[in-house]
């Protein structure tokens, strides 16, 4: 059993891994903490600052910054492949940051990333993609999807951008957008690549052309910097995509300089994995603590195709239980009184 850290009065993430809660409770707790809210003025988003201060080592504390940005495909779907228009569109995109205690500020996305790159920071982006898909039960029939972007500094003004959509290889089928004029009138816009990969490529081009420090961000949109692994939501019929970016943030910071498993040399650190074009391994390693078979496969299968096939089978067998377990664990961890009392006391 993992005990309370008496110095911090905080239970570690491991303490909550075997805790059991009903799905209704998990979803209600997630909603209360603001996990699925596109607004960043929520306990969940603010707690990421406390996690950085209490769970990451000092090097990471001073180097890792995080932000949240909302992207609405409905605004850019008709010029998504027009580089000039996309560059102009990105100029007005804003992001939200936790700054000066737990206050949330809205700032220009380019200017903020420019400042962070000038300080050689690691930048973790919580990205909300609105209009990403169609959901008849959602407002205006559009759905939102939570994804992640990571700027990894390489030195000498160079950065590597990594993009993670929890759907993995399955996102390749999302190569179109729909403009719904009404419940019966729909216009489908087809593309040659996944729409979010097109978006991220335009975004990094925008950063490269407009940053003030001549930094260069590398992003290709292939397996070297984009997650095309197993669909982590393959058994999810409740749309719990929101939890994945938070879990990845935790494991990025917790393992940026140290291996995911100190006893096993195969499990490298997050920084090495991302710099060495092993984004798929980074994502998969981030979930080995939640499923023993998941870890066994990562340890024993060297051939990538065999590993992916076994991981896919593992998640299919787990069904919704895998998503439920990781959500319950992390929501319980974030919702503990140590974190939430600090946020409440700051008001």
ABEGO torsion letter per residue (X at the ends): XBBBBAAAGBBBAAAAAABBBBAAAAAAAAAAAGAABABABBAAAAAAAAAAAAABBAAAAAABBBBBBBBBAAAAAAAAABAAAAAAAAAABBBBBBBGEABBBBBBAAAAAAAAAAAGBBBBBBBBBBGABBBAABBGGBBBBBBBBBBBBAEGGBBBBBBBBAAEAAAAABABBBBBABAABBBBBBBABBAAAAAAAAAAAAAAAABAAGBBBBBAGBAAABBABBBAAAABAAGBAAAAAAAAAAAAAAAAABBABAABAABBBAAAAAAAGBAAAAAAAAAAAABAAAAAAAAABABAAAAAAAAAAAAAAAEAAAAAAAAAAAAAAAABAAAAAAAAAAX
